[in-house]
């Protein structure tokens, strides 16, 4: 299990039965970036990934910004740490 999975598991446990609109989610992501501006690139990448999830052709366009990869999982030195 990755350390970041803890938050995902908590989200699923606490709110997994709820239904929300994409507009609601987008507003929560904006709120998060307002409170944590250092996470802007990561949140933007997540939002773009979610927006393009069904568009197989556009996956490569997500990383047009060379600096965007530094905040993504799997990038050298920035991936989640494994927790046992």
C-alpha positions in Angstrom: 0.0 0.0 0.0 1.2 3.5 -0.8 1.1 6.2 1.8 -1.3 8.2 -0.5 -3.7 5.3 -0.6 -4.7 6.1 3.0 -6.4 9.3 1.9 -8.2 7.5 -1.0 -9.3 4.8 1.4 -10.6 7.4 3.9 -12.5 9.1 1.0 -14.0 5.8 -0.1 -15.0 4.9 3.5 -16.5 8.2 4.5 -18.1 9.3 1.2 -18.1 6.3 -1.1 -21.9 6.1 -1.1 -22.4 9.7 -2.1 -23.0 11.0 -5.6 -21.6 14.4 -6.6 -21.5 16.4 -9.8 -18.4 17.1 -11.7 -19.1 20.8 -11.1 -19.0 20.2 -7.4 -15.8 18.3 -7.7 -14.2 21.0 -9.8 -15.2 23.6 -7.2 -13.6 21.5 -4.4 -10.4 21.2 -6.4 -10.3 25.0 -6.9 -10.8 25.4 -3.1 -7.9 23.0 -2.5 -5.6 24.9 -4.8 -6.6 28.1 -3.1 -5.5 26.6 0.2 -2.5 24.7 -1.2 -1.0 26.7 -4.1 2.0 24.4 -4.2 -0.2 21.6 -5.4 -1.6 23.5 -8.3 0.3 21.5 -11.0 -0.6 18.2 -9.4 -4.3 19.1 -9.2 -4.3 20.5 -12.7 -2.8 17.2 -13.9 -5.4 15.2 -12.0 -8.2 17.3 -13.4 -6.9 17.0 -17.0 -6.5 13.3 -16.6 -10.1 12.9 -15.3 -11.4 15.2 -18.1 -9.7 13.1 -20.8 -10.2 9.7 -19.2 -12.1 8.3 -22.2 -10.0 10.1 -24.8 -7.3 7.5 -25.7 -5.8 9.8 -28.3 -5.1 12.7 -26.0 -3.1 11.0 -23.2 0.2 12.3 -24.5 -1.1 15.9 -24.5 -1.4 15.9 -20.7 2.3 16.4 -20.4 3.0 19.1 -22.9 4.4 21.2 -20.1 7.9 19.7 -19.4 7.7 20.8 -15.7 4.4 18.9 -15.2 6.0 15.5 -15.0 7.9 16.4 -11.8 4.7 16.3 -9.7 3.3 13.1 -11.2 3.5 9.7 -9.6 6.4 7.7 -11.0 8.6 10.7 -11.7 12.1 10.4 -10.3 12.2 11.4 -6.7 8.6 12.4 -6.5 6.6 9.2 -6.3 4.7 8.1 -3.3 6.7 6.2 -0.6 5.6 2.7 0.1 4.2 1.9 3.5 4.0 -1.6 4.9 
